[in-house]
């Protein structure tokens, strides 16, 4: 944010909108204002087609960052995103390398429906389906907060229920505490 300052010739507006409906609302507002560019880290992978088409029709460049959107690539200018499915595969491969006798997993997901959650959860779900040594003990979401406290609530619920786990698979950086 130090780059996009008035001193550097930018008139930038930032909106923190952690849910898809709020993000879409903000994007529509930017289109109405006639901005030159919209940068999006999408809360959900779907539902963006109409807004992105409107931006394109109005000559507004759209840049995706951090997370992909499931849409026609012609609707955005560029995407600078992580490969969330590969991140999930890397995490599962690392867990496999631990050579445990059993994998009893407490799965704490991120914001459901976003590119990060879908990619990171996909590899784990595939492994659990393919290997009897891998068991999903409990699954929950920290929602859009990525807050360690939300992750703790899911873990505490499993502990209180007497569920035994030896792996915590948390999908967001802020959940590691």
URGILIN-V145154 format. One line per field, one symbol per residue. phi: phi as a letter, one per 40 degrees, with the letter a starting at -180 (. if undefined). psi: psi as a letter, one per 30 degrees, with the letter a starting at -180 (. if undefined). burial: b if it has 9 or more other C-alpha atoms within 8 Angstrom, else e. A space follows every 10 residues. Layout:
phi->???
psi->???
burial->???
This chain:
phi->.cccbcccgb bbbbbcbcbd cccccccccc cccgccabbb bccbcbgcdc ccccccccgc cbbcbgbcbc acdccbcabb bcccccdccc cccccdccfc cabbbcbbcc ccgcdccccc cdccdccccc bccbbccaba bcgccfcdcc cccccccccc cgccabbbbb cbdcccc
psi->ffeilefggk ikkkkjjfle eeeeeeeeee eefhlekkkk jkflflgfee eeeeeefggk kkkkkeklkj lkffflelkj lljeeeeeee eeeeeeffhl eljjkjjjla jkfleeeeee eeeeeeeeff jffkkjekkl kgbgfhkeee eeeeeeeeee fgkklgkjjk fkefgf.
burial->eeebbeeeee eeeeeeebbb ebbbebbbeb beeebeebee bbbbbeebbe bbbbbbeeeb bbbbbebbbe eeeebbbebb beebbbbbbe ebeeeeeeee eebbbbbbbb bbbbbbbbbb bbbbeebbee eeebbbbebe bbbeebbbeb beebbeebbe eeeebeebeb bbeebee
